[in-house]
Amino acid sequence: MSITIPLDRIEILPGQSLCLHQIDWQKFEAILTELGEKRRSRIAFYDGTLEIRMPLPEHERFKVIIGDLLKILLDHLEMEWESLGSTTFKKRSQMAGIEPDDCFYIRNYRAAVGMKRVDLEIDPPPDLAIEVDLTSKTLVSAYEAIGVPEIWRCEGGKLTIYLLQNGKYEESEISAIFPHIPVATLISLYLDKGKTMPMSAIHREFRREFR
């Protein structure tokens, strides 16, 4: 006997997640439609397993700080960029889908300018994804499947860089995008400062780092 419960009757509290197994692509697309676009939850899908996560306020604060510091750094270096935030990235041929906490097109920024829909069968993935792990782990297999070259992953208030090497992520001390700047150490320092400082003060002090 199988029981079907509509998703709108399932409550996922902040900091919690729901895992669904044996989900084919058609069901995955139907669930995304039912969840809708105006929601706080994030999804990660790979090889038939779908995870729906509801972030905590602390999670969102870390995400915003990392993204803002990245933008300050990009602007200081006069590098072009586009951000697609938590856009749903899907690749049917790899049975994978992911919604990053934040993501950036940097080397491929031209592909993202004016982009209305993303089709990873023809469009490039983001050059950089940001993930904050507080209550659950990033589903790196989904990122590997869609081919995001670099992930900045925050766990325990520390930033770690992962680079895609031969289809698998390897931890790296340097960023491929900023090879001459110790971004992991620098941003981890400001995440720690963020425990007692407002975001506005963090921004001002980070800008002074590069004057």
N, C-alpha and C positions, 0 to 999 in steps of 0.2 A: 504494500500500500504506500503510495507516494503522497506527500503533502506539499501543496504549493502555497506559499505565503507571499503576498504582494510586497514589494520592496518598501512601499510607503507605510507599511505597518511594522517595519523593522527600524528600531532606533539605535543608532550608533553614537555613543557618547564621546565627547572630546577625549582623546588619548586612547580610544579603543579602535579595533578593526574587526572586519568580518571577512572570512575566507570562504569562497565558494569553489567547489571542485567539479571536475568533469563538465566544464563549460566550453561548448564549441563556439566557433566564430559568430554564428547567427545569434546564439544566446547572448554572447558578449555585446554585440551591437544592440540587441533589444534591451539589455540592462542599461547600457549607456543612455539610450533614448529615454527609458523610464526614469533614470536618475536626473536627467536634464542637465543643462549647462550652468544654471544659476544655483550652485551648491558649494558647500565648504569642503566636502569630502574629496579625497584623492583616490585614484584607482591605479592598480598595477596588475597586468595580465601577462601570463606566459604559460604556454603549453597546457592550457586547460584549467589553470588555477587563477582565479580572480580575487584580488584583495581590495577591499574598500576601507579606507582609513579616514578617521576624523581627527584633524590636528588639534593640539592644545594651543592656547594663546602664547605660551613660551616658544613653541615651535614656530609660530608665525613671526614672532619678534626676531628670532635668530635668522630666519629666512630673509626678512626685510633688511636687517643689518648687513648680511653678507652681500645681498644683491646691490644695496646702495654703495657699499665700499668698492665693489667691483666696478660700478658705473663711474665712481670718482676716479679710480685708477685708469679706466679706459679713456675717460675724457682728458686726464692729465697727459696721457701718452698720445692723445689725438688719434685714437683708433676708432674706426666706425663700428657701430654695433646696432643690433635690433634685439629686443626681448619679446618673447611670446609667452612669458609667464608660465602658467600651469596648463597650457594647451594640451589637449589629448593627442598624443602621437601614436599612430597605429600602423602596423605592418602585417597584413594578412598572410603574406607568404612565409613569415616567421612566427605566426600565431602569437604576436606580442603587441602589447599596448602599455603606455605609461603616461602619467601626468606628473611631471617634475614639480618640485616646489617652486622652481624658477628655472629659466633656460635662456641662453643667449646665442645668437648667430653673430659671429665676429669675423672669421675668415670668409664665411659664406653669407655675410650680411645682405648682399644684393638679392639673394634668393628670398629673403624674408621681407624685404621692403614691399608693402602693399599686399602681402600674402593674405588671402581670405580663407583658403582651405589648405590643409597639409595632406599631401599624398606621398608617403615615404617610399612608394614604389618608384616615384620619379623625382621627388624633392629630397634635398639633403636633410639629414637630421640636424638638430642644434649642435654647435661646436662645443658648448659647455652646458652642463646641467648642474643645478644646485639641489642637494638633498639634505634635510635635517632629520636625523634619526634620534627620536626621544623615546617613543614607546614601541616602535617597530623598526625593522631593518629594511633598508632599500632593497628592492628586488632587482639586483644587478643583472640577472639573466635577461630581463626585459630590455635593459639598456644595451647589453651586448648584442641582442637580437636586432635592435634597430640601428646600432652602430654609432652611438654618441661617442666622440673621441675622448672627452674628458669629463670627469665628474668631480665636483667639490662636495665632499660629504662631511657634515658636521655631526659629531657625536661627543657627548660629554663636554660641550663647549669648546671642542678642539676641531680644527679644520684639517682634513686629510685629502690629498689629491690622488686620484686614480686615473691612469691613462690606459686606453684600449690598445693592447699589444697582441697581434695575431688572434683577434677575436675574444680575448679575455682581459679583464682589468687587472692591472698591477699597480700597487702603491708606489708613488713617486715623490721624491723630495722637492721636485720642481714642476712648475706648470709648463706645458708645451706652448701655451699662449703667452706667458710672461716668464721666459726662461732665465731672465737676469734679475728677477725680483723674488725675494723669499715670501711669496704670498701666503703660504700656509702658516708660517710663523707670525707674519704680520697680522693677518685677519684673526688668527686665534687670540693674539694679544688684545685686539679690540673687542672681540666677543667677551673676553674676560672683563675688560673695562665696562662693557655694557651691562654688567650685573649691578653697577652702582651709578652709571652715567646715563642721562637721557640720549636718545638717538641724535638729537640736534648737536649736542656737544661732541659726540663721537664723530659726526661728519666733519665738524670744524677742525678737530684735532687731527683726523686722518688727512685732510687736505693740507694741513701744515707739514705733514711728513714729507710732502713732495715739493715744497717751496724751496 
